[in-house]
Structures are given as C-alpha cells and as structure tokens.
Amino acid sequence: MRFELKSACFRENGPIAKKYTCDGSNASVSLNWTDPPEDTKSFALIADDPDAPSGTFVHWVLYDLPGDARDVEEGIPPKRVLDNGAKQGVNDFRKIGYGGPCPPRGPAHRYVFTLYALNRVIGLQPGATKEQLLRSMKGHISAETQLIGTYAR
C-alpha cells in the first residue's frame, strides 16, 4: 500500500456535497489515509481552491495531527486546538478552521486537500497561515498525498 488520502464525503475529482459548502451547513469533510512513512511524527493538512478568481484561496489549515492518526472526522469544530492536540490555522475567510467551498457562480472549482506526513511536530501556535505552515514544514516533509473534489454554484 502507499500513502493515500480518501474521503467518505466525495470521490477523487468528484463533486463535494452541498452540506460541506457555504451553501449548506459548512461542515468539514471527513478524511482518512493509509500507510505514512515510518518516521512520521505528525501530519498537516492544507485545503485550497487553485481556481479562485483572485488566485489560490485557502479553505483549511490543520497541523500537529498526531503521527498515529489515520483520519479526520467530519464536522471538526472551529476550535484553535482540537481534543487530540492538533491545531487549526486561519483560512482566507479570516477564520479558524474549515471554510467550505464557496465559489462564484460558473464552472466548477477544484478543491485540493493535501496531507503532509512530517518527521517532526511543527509546534506553531494555533492560528497560523498556510504560508507560515509551509515555511515551518520545509525540510520535514516525509511524504504528501492529495485528494481533489469539485464544487459549482
């Protein structure tokens, strides 16, 4: 097996249900993964929309997920620190946690969920941005995997 990211909420390149968007309840999607590298000490997740009109739009920044974690439950609350010690960063809605797809009317946008297996715990304070997280992860990424969903209004 290889390091692979999946969701019970949508299939690879398939539509993300309205429930997980700004047109629904904006609940975060569930994710699960397999077989990270043996040296994995933590995970980080970034979800963004590369098709946004103003450039890539960040929807979720999550980091310091424990190295033995193999999933993220649906409906993660917008808390700075989760019960398992994971921390949530700020998205481009300027809010902590998950912000679901909310594209302008028109063609479907892609939502890219990238999971990073890291050889250390990042240790950033809660509320970090995508850019801060990427800088902190540099040189510590053992593997990464992606899952892409789509949404149109």
Order of alpha helices (4+ residues) and beta strands (2+ residues): beta-beta-beta-beta-beta-beta-beta-beta-alpha-beta
